[in-house]
């Protein structure tokens, strides 16, 4: 939505209406609130249970990241790592009630550790679309199977990477906004946002931009 008055502020916003999934919507709205509290995302102009109004931005970082030479890309990746650390300062209690509700919906998750890399996948999961990217009917799995999966997943080597922190869950240049006027980086697209281990927001950096 764009205002014809050029001096209006903001003069361009985006209205997003989410699908009928109250828990997923609550998680993403809450994530944006706590991330914006530490300056890692842009605060919503307004929001409710299944919609939000965001400031418009056409400055996704990949537009400048993709064509850049390697040294410049490394510079951007270092800045995204700092952004991940910024998100990691968000207190983790925002996800606690959401995790409990997910465990109530899907008993197989009851014994999944708080720092497990399973949580970003659970957060993104759409049970109405089994078989699509990262989607499955979690009710098909038992707690024992989830424990087996948790045990099979690699454990980060360092204490810092193993820390239980708030995470974006899909942090790469395609999900980062560069505000050139202030030279700030902000995250967007919070479908995977949750609490997991700190390595989750570093694993995608060298692999892709979108």
C-alpha positions in Angstrom: 0.0 0.0 0.0 1.5 3.3 -1.1 0.4 6.8 0.0 0.2 9.4 -2.8 1.5 12.0 -0.3 5.3 11.8 -0.8 6.0 13.5 2.5 3.9 10.9 4.4 5.9 8.7 6.8 5.9 5.8 6.2 4.5 6.3 2.7 4.7 2.6 1.6 3.7 -0.4 3.7 3.0 -4.1 3.1 -0.1 -5.8 4.5 0.5 -9.5 5.2 -2.4 -11.9 6.0 -1.4 -15.2 7.4 -3.1 -18.6 6.9 -5.4 -20.0 9.6 -2.7 -21.4 11.9 -2.9 -19.5 15.2 0.1 -21.0 16.8 2.4 -20.5 13.8 1.1 -16.9 13.4 1.6 -16.2 17.1 5.2 -17.5 16.9 6.2 -15.4 14.0 4.6 -12.2 15.4 6.2 -12.8 18.7 9.5 -13.5 17.1 9.4 -10.2 15.2 8.6 -8.4 18.4 11.5 -9.8 20.4 13.9 -9.6 17.5 13.0 -5.9 16.9 13.5 -5.2 20.6 17.3 -5.9 20.1 17.4 -4.2 16.7 17.6 -7.4 14.6 14.3 -6.9 12.7 12.0 -4.0 11.8 9.1 -3.6 14.2 5.6 -4.0 12.7 3.6 -0.9 12.1 0.6 -2.8 13.4 -0.4 -6.5 13.9 -3.1 -8.8 15.1 -3.7 -12.5 15.3 -3.5 -13.3 11.6 -2.1 -10.2 9.9 0.6 -7.6 10.2 1.6 -4.3 8.5 5.3 -4.0 7.7 7.4 -1.2 6.4 8.0 -1.8 2.7 11.5 -2.6 1.7 13.0 -3.5 -1.7 16.5 -3.9 -0.3 17.0 -7.6 0.2 20.7 -8.1 0.7 21.1 -10.7 -2.0 20.7 -8.0 -4.6 24.1 -6.7 -3.6 25.5 -9.9 -2.2 25.1 -12.1 -5.3 27.0 -10.0 -7.8 29.8 -9.0 -5.3 33.3 -10.3 -5.5 34.4 -12.9 -3.0 36.1 -10.5 -0.5 33.0 -8.4 -0.4 30.8 -11.4 0.1 33.0 -12.5 3.0 32.5 -9.0 4.5 28.7 -9.4 4.3 28.8 -12.9 5.8 30.7 -11.5 8.7 28.0 -8.9 9.2 25.3 -11.5 9.0 27.2 -13.5 11.7 27.1 -10.4 13.9 23.3 -10.2 13.2 23.0 -13.9 14.3 24.8 -13.0 17.5 22.4 -10.0 18.0 19.4 -12.4 17.7 21.2 -14.7 20.1 20.9 -12.0 22.8 17.1 -12.3 22.8 15.9 -14.0 26.0 14.6 -17.5 25.1 11.4 -17.4 27.2 9.3 -16.0 24.3 9.3 -19.5 22.8 8.6 -21.5 26.0 4.8 -21.4 25.8 4.9 -22.1 22.0 7.1 -25.1 22.6 4.8 -26.5 25.2 1.8 -26.1 22.8 3.7 -27.9 20.0 4.5 -30.7 22.4 0.8 -30.9 23.4 -0.2 -31.1 19.7 2.6 -33.5 18.9 3.5 -35.8 21.9 6.5 -37.1 19.9 8.3 -33.8 20.7 8.0 -34.1 24.5 11.6 -35.3 25.0 13.2 -33.2 22.3 15.9 -31.1 23.9 15.4 -27.3 23.9 18.6 -26.8 21.9 17.8 -29.4 19.3 18.1 -28.5 15.5 14.7 -30.3 15.2 12.9 -27.2 16.5 13.4 -25.0 13.4 12.0 -27.8 11.3 9.0 -28.2 13.6 8.5 -24.4 13.6 8.4 -24.3 9.8 6.4 -27.5 9.4 2.9 -27.3 7.8 1.0 -30.4 8.7 -1.5 -29.7 5.9 1.2 -30.2 3.3 3.0 -33.4 4.1 5.6 -34.3 1.5 6.4 -30.7 0.6 9.7 -29.0 1.6 10.4 -29.7 5.3 6.8 -30.6 5.9 5.4 -33.8 7.5 2.6 -35.2 9.6 4.4 -35.3 13.0 1.7 -37.5 14.5 3.1 -40.4 12.5 6.2 -40.3 14.7 6.7 -41.7 18.2 8.7 -40.1 21.0 11.2 -42.9 20.7 11.7 -42.1 17.0 12.3 -38.5 17.8 14.7 -39.4 20.5 16.5 -41.6 18.0 16.7 -38.7 15.5 17.9 -36.3 18.2 20.7 -38.7 19.1 21.7 -39.1 15.5 22.1 -35.4 14.8 25.6 -33.9 15.0 26.5 -32.0 18.2 28.3 -28.7 17.7 32.0 -28.8 18.8 32.2 -25.6 20.7 30.4 -24.5 23.8 29.3 -21.3 22.1 27.8 -23.2 19.2 25.9 -25.5 21.6 24.4 -22.6 23.6 20.6 -22.5 23.7 19.6 -19.3 22.0 16.9 -17.5 20.0 17.4 -18.2 16.3 16.1 -17.0 13.0 16.5 -20.6 11.7 17.1 -19.8 8.0 19.6 -17.0 8.0 21.1 -16.2 4.7 21.4 -13.1 2.4 18.0 -13.8 0.9 16.3 -13.4 4.3 18.2 -10.2 5.3 17.3 -6.6 4.5 20.1 -4.0 4.0 18.9 -0.5 4.9 21.5 1.4 2.9 20.5 4.8 4.3 21.6 3.7 7.8 23.8 0.8 6.8 21.9 -1.6 9.0 21.0 -5.3 8.5 17.6 -6.6 9.6 16.1 -10.1 9.3 12.9 -10.9 7.6 10.9 -14.1 6.8 10.6 -15.7 10.2 9.0 -19.0 9.3 11.8 -21.0 11.0 12.2 -18.7 14.0 12.4 -20.5 17.4 14.9 -21.4 20.1 17.6 -23.9 19.2 21.4 -24.0 19.4 23.5 -21.1 18.2 25.0 -23.0 15.2 21.6 -22.9 13.5 22.0 -19.3 12.3 25.5 -19.9 10.9 25.1 -23.1 9.0 23.5 -21.6 5.8 25.9 -18.6 5.4 28.4 -20.2 3.0 25.9 -22.2 1.0 23.4 -19.9 -0.7 22.0 -16.4 -1.0 18.3 -17.3 -1.7 
